[in-house]
Amino acid sequence: MINDAKEIVKNTNKKFDIIYQDAFSVKKNPQLWEIEFFKNLYRLSKENAILTTYSQAKGIRKILKDVGFSIFEHNFDIKSSIRPGTIALKNHTLESALCLQV
């Protein structure tokens, strides 16, 4: 989908298994870090969806939790070069999602 992300999430009913929230920083792109945007992402998430983001901000994690996601921190893994961030899960625990690791 190519369009304004806020309009897409507001006007679509397509459901997603995985969402990677990779918007510019809150300073540069605040509209994609607002609670309304995350409410729509939650609405568009399938029952066992996973949302990931590089953001580690307490405010963003609080918004994710407030809209209904369970929040987990992803630490840096030097072996894989995966940078730290946040994992937000809908309707399941981190343990049940671990089988999705590659």
MODELLER restraints for C-alpha pairs under 7 A, 6 or more apart:
rsr = mdl.restraints
at = mdl.atoms
rsr.add(forms.Gaussian(group=physical.xy_distance, feature=features.Distance(at['CA:6:A'], at['CA:37:A']), mean=6.52, stdev=0.5))
rsr.add(forms.Gaussian(group=physical.xy_distance, feature=features.Distance(at['CA:9:A'], at['CA:40:A']), mean=5.74, stdev=0.5))
rsr.add(forms.Gaussian(group=physical.xy_distance, feature=features.Distance(at['CA:9:A'], at['CA:41:A']), mean=6.59, stdev=0.5))
rsr.add(forms.Gaussian(group=physical.xy_distance, feature=features.Distance(at['CA:10:A'], at['CA:40:A']), mean=6.25, stdev=0.5))
rsr.add(forms.Gaussian(group=physical.xy_distance, feature=features.Distance(at['CA:13:A'], at['CA:44:A']), mean=6.44, stdev=0.5))
rsr.add(forms.Gaussian(group=physical.xy_distance, feature=features.Distance(at['CA:14:A'], at['CA:44:A']), mean=6.39, stdev=0.5))
rsr.add(forms.Gaussian(group=physical.xy_distance, feature=features.Distance(at['CA:15:A'], at['CA:44:A']), mean=4.76, stdev=0.5))
rsr.add(forms.Gaussian(group=physical.xy_distance, feature=features.Distance(at['CA:15:A'], at['CA:45:A']), mean=5.49, stdev=0.5))
rsr.add(forms.Gaussian(group=physical.xy_distance, feature=features.Distance(at['CA:15:A'], at['CA:46:A']), mean=5.54, stdev=0.5))
rsr.add(forms.Gaussian(group=physical.xy_distance, feature=features.Distance(at['CA:16:A'], at['CA:44:A']), mean=6.16, stdev=0.5))
rsr.add(forms.Gaussian(group=physical.xy_distance, feature=features.Distance(at['CA:16:A'], at['CA:45:A']), mean=5.00, stdev=0.5))
rsr.add(forms.Gaussian(group=physical.xy_distance, feature=features.Distance(at['CA:16:A'], at['CA:46:A']), mean=5.50, stdev=0.5))
rsr.add(forms.Gaussian(group=physical.xy_distance, feature=features.Distance(at['CA:16:A'], at['CA:49:A']), mean=6.86, stdev=0.5))
rsr.add(forms.Gaussian(group=physical.xy_distance, feature=features.Distance(at['CA:17:A'], at['CA:45:A']), mean=6.25, stdev=0.5))
rsr.add(forms.Gaussian(group=physical.xy_distance, feature=features.Distance(at['CA:17:A'], at['CA:46:A']), mean=5.49, stdev=0.5))
rsr.add(forms.Gaussian(group=physical.xy_distance, feature=features.Distance(at['CA:17:A'], at['CA:48:A']), mean=6.97, stdev=0.5))
rsr.add(forms.Gaussian(group=physical.xy_distance, feature=features.Distance(at['CA:17:A'], at['CA:49:A']), mean=4.52, stdev=0.5))
rsr.add(forms.Gaussian(group=physical.xy_distance, feature=features.Distance(at['CA:17:A'], at['CA:50:A']), mean=6.43, stdev=0.5))
rsr.add(forms.Gaussian(group=physical.xy_distance, feature=features.Distance(at['CA:18:A'], at['CA:49:A']), mean=5.56, stdev=0.5))
rsr.add(forms.Gaussian(group=physical.xy_distance, feature=features.Distance(at['CA:18:A'], at['CA:50:A']), mean=4.90, stdev=0.5))
rsr.add(forms.Gaussian(group=physical.xy_distance, feature=features.Distance(at['CA:18:A'], at['CA:51:A']), mean=5.74, stdev=0.5))
rsr.add(forms.Gaussian(group=physical.xy_distance, feature=features.Distance(at['CA:19:A'], at['CA:50:A']), mean=6.35, stdev=0.5))
rsr.add(forms.Gaussian(group=physical.xy_distance, feature=features.Distance(at['CA:19:A'], at['CA:51:A']), mean=4.58, stdev=0.5))
rsr.add(forms.Gaussian(group=physical.xy_distance, feature=features.Distance(at['CA:19:A'], at['CA:52:A']), mean=6.35, stdev=0.5))
rsr.add(forms.Gaussian(group=physical.xy_distance, feature=features.Distance(at['CA:20:A'], at['CA:51:A']), mean=5.74, stdev=0.5))
rsr.add(forms.Gaussian(group=physical.xy_distance, feature=features.Distance(at['CA:20:A'], at['CA:52:A']), mean=4.93, stdev=0.5))
rsr.add(forms.Gaussian(group=physical.xy_distance, feature=features.Distance(at['CA:20:A'], at['CA:53:A']), mean=5.84, stdev=0.5))
rsr.add(forms.Gaussian(group=physical.xy_distance, feature=features.Distance(at['CA:21:A'], at['CA:52:A']), mean=6.08, stdev=0.5))
rsr.add(forms.Gaussian(group=physical.xy_distance, feature=features.Distance(at['CA:21:A'], at['CA:53:A']), mean=4.90, stdev=0.5))
rsr.add(forms.Gaussian(group=physical.xy_distance, feature=features.Distance(at['CA:22:A'], at['CA:53:A']), mean=6.08, stdev=0.5))
rsr.add(forms.Gaussian(group=physical.xy_distance, feature=features.Distance(at['CA:22:A'], at['CA:54:A']), mean=6.99, stdev=0.5))
rsr.add(forms.Gaussian(group=physical.xy_distance, feature=features.Distance(at['CA:23:A'], at['CA:29:A']), mean=6.95, stdev=0.5))
rsr.add(forms.Gaussian(group=physical.xy_distance, feature=features.Distance(at['CA:23:A'], at['CA:32:A']), mean=6.58, stdev=0.5))
rsr.add(forms.Gaussian(group=physical.xy_distance, feature=features.Distance(at['CA:26:A'], at['CA:33:A']), mean=6.16, stdev=0.5))
rsr.add(forms.Gaussian(group=physical.xy_distance, feature=features.Distance(at['CA:35:A'], at['CA:63:A']), mean=5.89, stdev=0.5))
rsr.add(forms.Gaussian(group=physical.xy_distance, feature=features.Distance(at['CA:38:A'], at['CA:64:A']), mean=6.70, stdev=0.5))
rsr.add(forms.Gaussian(group=physical.xy_distance, feature=features.Distance(at['CA:38:A'], at['CA:67:A']), mean=6.91, stdev=0.5))
rsr.add(forms.Gaussian(group=physical.xy_distance, feature=features.Distance(at['CA:39:A'], at['CA:67:A']), mean=5.63, stdev=0.5))
rsr.add(forms.Gaussian(group=physical.xy_distance, feature=features.Distance(at['CA:42:A'], at['CA:67:A']), mean=6.88, stdev=0.5))
rsr.add(forms.Gaussian(group=physical.xy_distance, feature=features.Distance(at['CA:47:A'], at['CA:90:A']), mean=6.23, stdev=0.5))
rsr.add(forms.Gaussian(group=physical.xy_distance, feature=features.Distance(at['CA:47:A'], at['CA:91:A']), mean=6.10, stdev=0.5))
rsr.add(forms.Gaussian(group=physical.xy_distance, feature=features.Distance(at['CA:48:A'], at['CA:90:A']), mean=5.26, stdev=0.5))
rsr.add(forms.Gaussian(group=physical.xy_distance, feature=features.Distance(at['CA:48:A'], at['CA:91:A']), mean=5.46, stdev=0.5))
rsr.add(forms.Gaussian(group=physical.xy_distance, feature=features.Distance(at['CA:48:A'], at['CA:92:A']), mean=6.13, stdev=0.5))
rsr.add(forms.Gaussian(group=physical.xy_distance, feature=features.Distance(at['CA:49:A'], at['CA:89:A']), mean=6.05, stdev=0.5))
rsr.add(forms.Gaussian(group=physical.xy_distance, feature=features.Distance(at['CA:49:A'], at['CA:90:A']), mean=5.31, stdev=0.5))
rsr.add(forms.Gaussian(group=physical.xy_distance, feature=features.Distance(at['CA:50:A'], at['CA:87:A']), mean=7.00, stdev=0.5))
rsr.add(forms.Gaussian(group=physical.xy_distance, feature=features.Distance(at['CA:50:A'], at['CA:88:A']), mean=5.82, stdev=0.5))
rsr.add(forms.Gaussian(group=physical.xy_distance, feature=features.Distance(at['CA:50:A'], at['CA:89:A']), mean=4.73, stdev=0.5))
rsr.add(forms.Gaussian(group=physical.xy_distance, feature=features.Distance(at['CA:50:A'], at['CA:90:A']), mean=6.44, stdev=0.5))
rsr.add(forms.Gaussian(group=physical.xy_distance, feature=features.Distance(at['CA:51:A'], at['CA:87:A']), mean=5.92, stdev=0.5))
rsr.add(forms.Gaussian(group=physical.xy_distance, feature=features.Distance(at['CA:51:A'], at['CA:88:A']), mean=4.92, stdev=0.5))
rsr.add(forms.Gaussian(group=physical.xy_distance, feature=features.Distance(at['CA:51:A'], at['CA:89:A']), mean=6.30, stdev=0.5))
rsr.add(forms.Gaussian(group=physical.xy_distance, feature=features.Distance(at['CA:52:A'], at['CA:86:A']), mean=5.74, stdev=0.5))
rsr.add(forms.Gaussian(group=physical.xy_distance, feature=features.Distance(at['CA:52:A'], at['CA:87:A']), mean=4.63, stdev=0.5))
rsr.add(forms.Gaussian(group=physical.xy_distance, feature=features.Distance(at['CA:52:A'], at['CA:88:A']), mean=6.11, stdev=0.5))
rsr.add(forms.Gaussian(group=physical.xy_distance, feature=features.Distance(at['CA:53:A'], at['CA:85:A']), mean=5.72, stdev=0.5))
rsr.add(forms.Gaussian(group=physical.xy_distance, feature=features.Distance(at['CA:53:A'], at['CA:86:A']), mean=5.36, stdev=0.5))
rsr.add(forms.Gaussian(group=physical.xy_distance, feature=features.Distance(at['CA:53:A'], at['CA:87:A']), mean=6.71, stdev=0.5))
rsr.add(forms.Gaussian(group=physical.xy_distance, feature=features.Distance(at['CA:54:A'], at['CA:84:A']), mean=6.41, stdev=0.5))
rsr.add(forms.Gaussian(group=physical.xy_distance, feature=features.Distance(at['CA:54:A'], at['CA:85:A']), mean=4.11, stdev=0.5))
rsr.add(forms.Gaussian(group=physical.xy_distance, feature=features.Distance(at['CA:54:A'], at['CA:86:A']), mean=6.20, stdev=0.5))
rsr.add(forms.Gaussian(group=physical.xy_distance, feature=features.Distance(at['CA:55:A'], at['CA:85:A']), mean=5.33, stdev=0.5))
rsr.add(forms.Gaussian(group=physical.xy_distance, feature=features.Distance(at['CA:55:A'], at['CA:86:A']), mean=6.18, stdev=0.5))
rsr.add(forms.Gaussian(group=physical.xy_distance, feature=features.Distance(at['CA:56:A'], at['CA:85:A']), mean=5.29, stdev=0.5))
rsr.add(forms.Gaussian(group=physical.xy_distance, feature=features.Distance(at['CA:56:A'], at['CA:86:A']), mean=5.94, stdev=0.5))
rsr.add(forms.Gaussian(group=physical.xy_distance, feature=features.Distance(at['CA:61:A'], at['CA:71:A']), mean=6.80, stdev=0.5))
rsr.add(forms.Gaussian(group=physical.xy_distance, feature=features.Distance(at['CA:65:A'], at['CA:71:A']), mean=6.40, stdev=0.5))
rsr.add(forms.Gaussian(group=physical.xy_distance, feature=features.Distance(at['CA:69:A'], at['CA:88:A']), mean=5.47, stdev=0.5))
rsr.add(forms.Gaussian(group=physical.xy_distance, feature=features.Distance(at['CA:69:A'], at['CA:89:A']), mean=5.31, stdev=0.5))
rsr.add(forms.Gaussian(group=physical.xy_distance, feature=features.Distance(at['CA:69:A'], at['CA:90:A']), mean=5.11, stdev=0.5))
rsr.add(forms.Gaussian(group=physical.xy_distance, feature=features.Distance(at['CA:70:A'], at['CA:88:A']), mean=5.43, stdev=0.5))
rsr.add(forms.Gaussian(group=physical.xy_distance, feature=features.Distance(at['CA:70:A'], at['CA:89:A']), mean=5.07, stdev=0.5))
rsr.add(forms.Gaussian(group=physical.xy_distance, feature=features.Distance(at['CA:70:A'], at['CA:90:A']), mean=6.43, stdev=0.5))
rsr.add(forms.Gaussian(group=physical.xy_distance, feature=features.Distance(at['CA:71:A'], at['CA:86:A']), mean=6.95, stdev=0.5))
rsr.add(forms.Gaussian(group=physical.xy_distance, feature=features.Distance(at['CA:71:A'], at['CA:87:A']), mean=5.88, stdev=0.5))
rsr.add(forms.Gaussian(group=physical.xy_distance, feature=features.Distance(at['CA:71:A'], at['CA:88:A']), mean=4.63, stdev=0.5))
rsr.add(forms.Gaussian(group=physical.xy_distance, feature=features.Distance(at['CA:71:A'], at['CA:89:A']), mean=6.55, stdev=0.5))
rsr.add(forms.Gaussian(group=physical.xy_distance, feature=features.Distance(at['CA:72:A'], at['CA:86:A']), mean=5.84, stdev=0.5))
rsr.add(forms.Gaussian(group=physical.xy_distance, feature=features.Distance(at['CA:72:A'], at['CA:87:A']), mean=5.05, stdev=0.5))
rsr.add(forms.Gaussian(group=physical.xy_distance, feature=features.Distance(at['CA:72:A'], at['CA:88:A']), mean=6.30, stdev=0.5))
rsr.add(forms.Gaussian(group=physical.xy_distance, feature=features.Distance(at['CA:73:A'], at['CA:85:A']), mean=6.07, stdev=0.5))
rsr.add(forms.Gaussian(group=physical.xy_distance, feature=features.Distance(at['CA:73:A'], at['CA:86:A']), mean=4.77, stdev=0.5))
rsr.add(forms.Gaussian(group=physical.xy_distance, feature=features.Distance(at['CA:73:A'], at['CA:87:A']), mean=6.11, stdev=0.5))
rsr.add(forms.Gaussian(group=physical.xy_distance, feature=features.Distance(at['CA:74:A'], at['CA:84:A']), mean=5.11, stdev=0.5))
rsr.add(forms.Gaussian(group=physical.xy_distance, feature=features.Distance(at['CA:74:A'], at['CA:85:A']), mean=5.00, stdev=0.5))
rsr.add(forms.Gaussian(group=physical.xy_distance, feature=features.Distance(at['CA:74:A'], at['CA:86:A']), mean=5.51, stdev=0.5))
rsr.add(forms.Gaussian(group=physical.xy_distance, feature=features.Distance(at['CA:74:A'], at['CA:87:A']), mean=6.53, stdev=0.5))
rsr.add(forms.Gaussian(group=physical.xy_distance, feature=features.Distance(at['CA:75:A'], at['CA:84:A']), mean=4.49, stdev=0.5))
rsr.add(forms.Gaussian(group=physical.xy_distance, feature=features.Distance(at['CA:75:A'], at['CA:85:A']), mean=6.73, stdev=0.5))
rsr.add(forms.Gaussian(group=physical.xy_distance, feature=features.Distance(at['CA:76:A'], at['CA:82:A']), mean=5.81, stdev=0.5))
rsr.add(forms.Gaussian(group=physical.xy_distance, feature=features.Distance(at['CA:76:A'], at['CA:83:A']), mean=4.75, stdev=0.5))
rsr.add(forms.Gaussian(group=physical.xy_distance, feature=features.Distance(at['CA:76:A'], at['CA:84:A']), mean=4.51, stdev=0.5))
rsr.add(forms.Gaussian(group=physical.xy_distance, feature=features.Distance(at['CA:77:A'], at['CA:83:A']), mean=6.89, stdev=0.5))
